[in-house]
Amino acid sequence: MNTAELEAVTAAEVIDARGAACPGPLLEAKKGMGKIAIGDVVELWSSDPATKSDVGAWAGKVGHEVLGTLEDDGYERVFIRRGK
């Protein structure tokens, strides 16, 4: 998705994991997935630079889809669609 498409996404769950070190943001994303329906989106806020690659690897293994990432003021917003 491009930036405009990501900015238009309404997340079912927003998880603020800013300030948490690896693997904290990934663990928070896993917990958040259990709270939403299949097809819904989790928006994960993280200041840990490893989050994007960690979440991408995890999502690919378990059947979720990383829609993309937006840079914000000192952190990244990662959008993940629940696949199963």
DSSP file (Angstrom, degrees, kcal/mol; ACC not computed):
  #  RESIDUE AA STRUCTURE BP1 BP2  ACC     N-H-->O    O-->H-N    N-H-->O    O-->H-N    TCO  KAPPA ALPHA  PHI   PSI    X-CA   Y-CA   Z-CA
    1    1 A M              0   0    0      0, 0.0    68,-0.2     0, 0.0     2,-0.1   0.000 360.0 360.0 360.0 148.3    0.0    0.0    0.0
    2    2 A N     >  -     0   0    0     66,-0.1     4,-2.5     1,-0.1     5,-0.2  -0.343 360.0 -94.2 -86.4 176.2    1.1    3.5   -0.6
    3    3 A T  H  > S+     0   0    0      1,-0.2     4,-2.5     2,-0.2     5,-0.2   0.903 123.8  49.7 -59.0 -45.9    1.3    6.3    2.1
    4    4 A A  H  > S+     0   0    0      1,-0.2     4,-1.0     2,-0.2    -1,-0.2   0.898 111.6  49.3 -62.9 -40.3   -2.2    7.7    1.3
    5    5 A E  H  > S+     0   0    0      1,-0.2     4,-0.5     2,-0.2     3,-0.4   0.913 112.0  48.3 -65.0 -42.7   -3.8    4.2    1.4
    6    6 A L  H >< S+     0   0    0     -4,-2.5     3,-1.3     1,-0.2    -2,-0.2   0.904 108.1  54.2 -64.3 -40.7   -2.1    3.4    4.7
    7    7 A E  H 3< S+     0   0    0     -4,-2.5    -1,-0.2     1,-0.3    -2,-0.2   0.763 106.8  53.3 -65.1 -23.1   -3.2    6.8    6.2
    8    8 A A  H 3< S+     0   0    0     -4,-1.0    -1,-0.3    -3,-0.4     2,-0.2   0.566  84.3 109.7 -87.2  -9.4   -6.8    5.9    5.3
    9    9 A V    <<  -     0   0    0     -3,-1.3     2,-0.7    -4,-0.5    -3,-0.0  -0.475  59.5-148.9 -70.3 132.9   -6.7    2.5    7.1
   10   10 A T        -     0   0    0     -2,-0.2    31,-0.3    32,-0.0     2,-0.2  -0.916  16.3-144.8-102.6 113.2   -8.8    2.3   10.2
   11   11 A A        -     0   0    0     -2,-0.7    31,-0.2     1,-0.1     3,-0.2  -0.539  11.3-149.6 -79.9 140.7   -7.2   -0.1   12.6
   12   12 A A  S    S+     0   0    0     29,-2.3     2,-0.3     1,-0.3    30,-0.2   0.752  90.7  22.9 -74.5 -25.5   -9.4   -2.3   14.8
   13   13 A E  E     -a   42   0A   0     28,-1.3    30,-2.8     2,-0.0     2,-0.5  -0.985  67.2-160.4-145.4 128.4   -6.6   -2.2   17.5
   14   14 A V  E     -a   43   0A   0     -2,-0.3     2,-0.5    28,-0.2    30,-0.2  -0.958  11.6-164.2-110.7 126.1   -3.8    0.4   18.0
   15   15 A I  E     -a   44   0A   0     28,-3.1    30,-3.3    -2,-0.5     2,-1.0  -0.946   7.6-155.7-115.3 119.9   -0.9   -0.9   20.1
   16   16 A D  E     +a   45   0A   0     -2,-0.5    30,-0.1    28,-0.2    28,-0.1  -0.807  29.6 154.3 -96.9  98.6    1.6    1.7   21.5
   17   17 A A    >   +     0   0    0     28,-2.5     3,-1.8    -2,-1.0    30,-0.4   0.054  20.9 144.6-110.6  22.7    4.8   -0.2   22.0
   18   18 A R  T 3   +     0   0    0      1,-0.3     3,-0.1    28,-0.2    28,-0.1  -0.392  69.2  22.9 -62.3 136.8    7.1    2.9   21.7
   19   19 A G  T 3  S+     0   0    0      1,-0.3     2,-0.3    -2,-0.1    -1,-0.3   0.219  94.7 119.3  90.8 -14.7   10.0    2.6   24.1
   20   20 A A    <   -     0   0    0     -3,-1.8    -1,-0.3     3,-0.0    27,-0.2  -0.666  56.2-138.9 -85.2 138.6    9.9   -1.2   24.3
   21   21 A A    >   -     0   0    0     -2,-0.3     3,-2.8     1,-0.1    27,-0.0  -0.554  45.8 -39.9 -92.3 160.8   12.9   -3.1   23.1
   22   22 A C  T 3  S+     0   0    0      1,-0.3    -1,-0.1    -2,-0.2    29,-0.0  -0.317 126.9  20.9 -54.0 134.2   12.9   -6.3   21.0
   23   23 A P  T 3> S+     0   0    0      0, 0.0     4,-2.4     0, 0.0    -1,-0.3  -0.908 106.8  82.7 -96.9  17.7   11.0   -8.6   21.4
   24   24 A G  H <> S+     0   0    0     -3,-2.8     4,-2.4     1,-0.2     5,-0.2   0.891  92.4  46.8 -51.1 -53.5    8.4   -6.4   23.2
   25   25 A P  H  > S+     0   0    0      0, 0.0     4,-2.1     0, 0.0    -1,-0.2   0.892 113.1  50.1 -60.0 -38.5    6.7   -4.8   20.2
   26   26 A L  H  > S+     0   0    0     -3,-0.2     4,-2.3     2,-0.2    -2,-0.2   0.920 110.4  49.4 -65.1 -43.0    6.4   -8.2   18.5
   27   27 A L  H  X S+     0   0    0     -4,-2.4     4,-2.1     1,-0.2    -1,-0.2   0.888 110.5  50.8 -62.9 -38.9    4.9   -9.8   21.6
   28   28 A E  H  X S+     0   0    0     -4,-2.4     4,-2.4    -5,-0.2    -1,-0.2   0.887 108.7  51.9 -65.6 -38.5    2.4   -6.9   21.9
   29   29 A A  H  X S+     0   0    0     -4,-2.1     4,-1.9     2,-0.2    -2,-0.2   0.912 108.0  51.9 -63.3 -42.3    1.4   -7.4   18.2
   30   30 A K  H  X S+     0   0    0     -4,-2.3     4,-0.9     1,-0.2    -2,-0.2   0.924 111.3  46.8 -59.9 -44.8    0.8  -11.1   18.9
   31   31 A K  H >< S+     0   0    0     -4,-2.1     3,-0.6     1,-0.2     4,-0.3   0.902 110.0  54.1 -63.7 -40.8   -1.5  -10.2   21.8
   32   32 A G  H >< S+     0   0    0     -4,-2.4     3,-1.5     1,-0.2     4,-0.4   0.843  99.6  61.1 -63.7 -34.5   -3.3   -7.6   19.7
   33   33 A M  H >< S+     0   0    0     -4,-1.9     3,-1.0     1,-0.3    -1,-0.2   0.829  97.3  59.7 -62.3 -31.4   -4.1  -10.1   17.0
   34   34 A G  T << S+     0   0    0     -4,-0.9    -1,-0.3    -3,-0.6    -2,-0.2   0.628 101.5  55.4 -71.6 -12.0   -6.1  -12.2   19.4
   35   35 A K  T <  S+     0   0    0     -3,-1.5     2,-0.3    -4,-0.3    -1,-0.2   0.524 101.2  65.7 -97.4  -7.8   -8.4   -9.3   20.1
   36   36 A I  S <  S-     0   0    0     -3,-1.0     2,-0.1    -4,-0.4     3,-0.1  -0.731  80.9-106.4-119.0 164.2   -9.5   -8.6   16.5
   37   37 A A    >   -     0   0    0     -2,-0.3     3,-2.1     1,-0.1    45,-0.3  -0.458  48.6 -83.8 -83.6 157.6  -11.4  -10.4   13.8
   38   38 A I  T 3  S+     0   0    0      1,-0.3    45,-0.2    -2,-0.1    -1,-0.1  -0.395 119.7  26.4 -58.1 132.8   -9.9  -12.1   10.7
   39   39 A G  T 3  S+     0   0    0     43,-2.3    -1,-0.3     1,-0.4    44,-0.1   0.158  97.2 115.6  95.3 -17.3   -9.4   -9.4    8.1
   40   40 A D    <   -     0   0    0     -3,-2.1    42,-2.8    -7,-0.1     2,-0.4  -0.303  61.7-119.8 -79.7 170.4   -9.1   -6.6   10.6
   41   41 A V  E     - B   0  81A   0    -31,-0.3   -29,-2.3    40,-0.2   -28,-1.3  -0.908  12.1-155.4-120.3 138.5   -6.0   -4.5   11.0
   42   42 A V  E     -aB  13  80A   0     38,-2.8    38,-2.7    -2,-0.4     2,-0.6  -0.921  10.9-152.8-103.4 135.1   -3.7   -3.9   14.0
   43   43 A E  E     -aB  14  79A   0    -30,-2.8   -28,-3.1    -2,-0.4     2,-0.5  -0.953  13.3-163.6-108.8 115.6   -1.6   -0.7   14.0
   44   44 A L  E     -aB  15  78A   0     34,-3.1    34,-3.0    -2,-0.6     2,-0.5  -0.879   5.5-157.2-104.8 122.2    1.6   -1.2   15.9
   45   45 A W  E     +aB  16  77A   0    -30,-3.3   -28,-2.5    -2,-0.5     2,-0.3  -0.872  25.0 164.2 -98.2 126.2    3.6    1.9   17.1
   46   46 A S  E     - B   0  76A   0     30,-2.4    30,-3.1    -2,-0.5   -28,-0.2  -0.999  38.1-168.5-147.1 140.6    7.2    1.1   17.7
   47   47 A S        +     0   0    0    -30,-0.4   -29,-0.1    -2,-0.3    -1,-0.1   0.369  65.7 104.7-101.8   0.9   10.5    3.0   18.2
   48   48 A D    >   -     0   0    0    -28,-0.2     3,-1.8   -31,-0.2     4,-0.4  -0.744  65.5-148.1 -84.4 119.1   12.6   -0.2   18.0
   49   49 A P  T 3  S+     0   0    0      0, 0.0     4,-0.4     0, 0.0     3,-0.3   0.712  94.4  60.4 -62.7 -19.4   14.2   -0.3   14.5
   50   50 A A  T 3> S+     0   0    0      1,-0.2     4,-2.6     2,-0.1     5,-0.2   0.607  81.6  86.4 -81.7 -11.3   14.1   -4.2   14.5
   51   51 A T  H <> S+     0   0    0     -3,-1.8     4,-3.3     1,-0.2     5,-0.4   0.907  82.6  55.0 -58.3 -46.4   10.3   -4.2   14.7
   52   52 A K  H  > S+     0   0    0     -4,-0.4     4,-1.8    -3,-0.3    -1,-0.2   0.916 115.2  38.0 -57.4 -46.7    9.6   -3.9   11.0
   53   53 A S  H  > S+     0   0    0     -4,-0.4     4,-2.3     2,-0.2    -1,-0.2   0.888 117.2  51.3 -72.9 -38.5   11.8   -7.0   10.1
   54   54 A D  H  X S+     0   0    0     -4,-2.6     4,-2.3     2,-0.2    -2,-0.2   0.938 113.4  44.1 -62.4 -47.3   10.6   -9.0   13.2
   55   55 A V  H  X S+     0   0    0     -4,-3.3     4,-3.0    -5,-0.2     5,-0.2   0.888 112.2  53.7 -66.6 -39.2    6.9   -8.4   12.4
   56   56 A G  H  X S+     0   0    0     -4,-1.8     4,-1.9    -5,-0.4    -1,-0.2   0.917 111.0  45.1 -61.2 -44.0    7.4   -9.1    8.8
   57   57 A A  H  X S+     0   0    0     -4,-2.3     4,-1.4     2,-0.2    -2,-0.2   0.927 116.3  45.9 -65.8 -45.2    9.1  -12.5    9.5
   58   58 A W  H  X S+     0   0    0     -4,-2.3     4,-1.9     1,-0.2     3,-0.3   0.932 111.2  51.6 -63.4 -47.2    6.5  -13.4   12.1
   59   59 A A  H  X>S+     0   0    0     -4,-3.0     5,-1.9     1,-0.2     4,-1.3   0.896 108.4  52.1 -59.9 -41.3    3.5  -12.4    9.9
   60   60 A G  H  <5S+     0   0    0     -4,-1.9    -1,-0.2    -5,-0.2    -2,-0.2   0.849 110.3  49.0 -63.2 -34.4    4.7  -14.4    7.0
   61   61 A K  H  <5S+     0   0    0     -4,-1.4    -1,-0.2    -3,-0.3    -2,-0.2   0.850 118.1  37.1 -73.5 -35.0    5.1  -17.5    9.1
   62   62 A V  H  <5S-     0   0    0     -4,-1.9    -2,-0.2    -5,-0.1    -1,-0.2   0.460 115.7-101.5-104.0  -1.1    1.6  -17.4   10.7
   63   63 A G  T  <5S+     0   0    0     -4,-1.3    -3,-0.2     1,-0.3     2,-0.2   0.651  75.6 128.2  95.7  15.7   -0.5  -16.1    7.8
   64   64 A H      < -     0   0    0     -5,-1.9     2,-0.5    -6,-0.2    -1,-0.3  -0.541  51.1-128.8 -94.9 169.1   -0.9  -12.4    8.5
   65   65 A E  E     -C   81   0A   0     16,-2.4    16,-3.4    -2,-0.2     2,-0.8  -0.977   2.6-144.2-125.3 123.6   -0.1   -9.6    6.0
   66   66 A V  E     -C   80   0A   0     -2,-0.5    14,-0.3    14,-0.2     3,-0.1  -0.776  14.3-169.5 -82.4 115.6    2.0   -6.6    6.7
   67   67 A L  E     -     0   0A   0     12,-2.6     2,-0.3    -2,-0.8    -1,-0.2   0.793  51.5 -78.0 -78.0 -29.0    0.3   -3.8    4.7
   68   68 A G  E     -C   79   0A   0     11,-1.0    11,-2.6    -3,-0.1     2,-0.4  -0.918  40.3 -94.0 153.4-177.5    3.1   -1.3    5.2
   69   69 A T  E     -C   78   0A   0     -2,-0.3     2,-0.4     9,-0.2     9,-0.2  -0.989  18.8-157.6-135.7 139.1    4.8    1.1    7.5
   70   70 A L  E     -C   77   0A   0      7,-2.4     7,-3.0    -2,-0.4     2,-0.4  -0.955  19.6-131.5-114.4 137.0    4.5    4.8    8.0
   71   71 A E  E     +C   76   0A   0     -2,-0.4     5,-0.2     5,-0.2     2,-0.2  -0.711  32.8 173.2 -83.4 134.3    7.3    6.9    9.6
   72   72 A D        -     0   0    0      3,-3.1     2,-1.8    -2,-0.4     3,-0.2  -0.506  51.6 -47.9-123.9-163.0    6.1    9.2   12.4
   73   73 A D  S    S-     0   0    0      1,-0.3     3,-0.1    -2,-0.2    -2,-0.0  -0.506 121.5 -28.3 -76.6  84.8    7.9   11.5   14.8
   74   74 A G  S    S+     0   0    0     -2,-1.8     2,-0.3     1,-0.2    -1,-0.3   0.524 129.8  63.1  88.1   6.5   10.6    9.2   16.2
   75   75 A Y  S    S-     0   0    0     -3,-0.2    -3,-3.1   -57,-0.1     2,-0.4  -0.958  73.6-117.0-152.2 170.2    8.7    5.9   15.7
   76   76 A E  E     -BC  46  71A   0    -30,-3.1   -30,-2.4    -2,-0.3     2,-0.6  -0.873  12.3-145.1-113.2 146.8    7.1    3.7   13.0
   77   77 A R  E     -BC  45  70A   0     -7,-3.0    -7,-2.4    -2,-0.4     2,-0.5  -0.949  19.9-165.7-109.7 111.5    3.5    2.7   12.5
   78   78 A V  E     -BC  44  69A   0    -34,-3.0   -34,-3.1    -2,-0.6     2,-0.5  -0.864   5.7-152.8-103.7 128.3    3.3   -0.8   11.2
   79   79 A F  E     -BC  43  68A   0    -11,-2.6   -12,-2.6    -2,-0.5   -11,-1.0  -0.887  15.0-178.5-106.2 124.2   -0.1   -2.0    9.8
   80   80 A I  E     -BC  42  66A   0    -38,-2.7   -38,-2.8    -2,-0.5     2,-0.5  -0.981  15.7-150.0-128.1 123.8   -0.8   -5.8   10.0
   81   81 A R  E     -BC  41  65A   0    -16,-3.4   -16,-2.4    -2,-0.4     2,-0.3  -0.809  25.3-120.8 -93.6 129.7   -3.9   -7.5    8.6
   82   82 A R        -     0   0    0    -42,-2.8   -43,-2.3    -2,-0.5   -18,-0.1  -0.531  29.2-178.0 -71.1 126.7   -5.0  -10.6   10.5
   83   83 A G              0   0    0     -2,-0.3   -19,-0.2   -45,-0.2    -1,-0.2   0.727 360.0 360.0 -99.5 -26.1   -5.1  -13.5    8.1
   84   84 A K              0   0    0    -22,-0.1   -46,-0.1   -47,-0.1   -20,-0.1   0.333 360.0 360.0-155.5 360.0   -6.3  -16.4   10.4
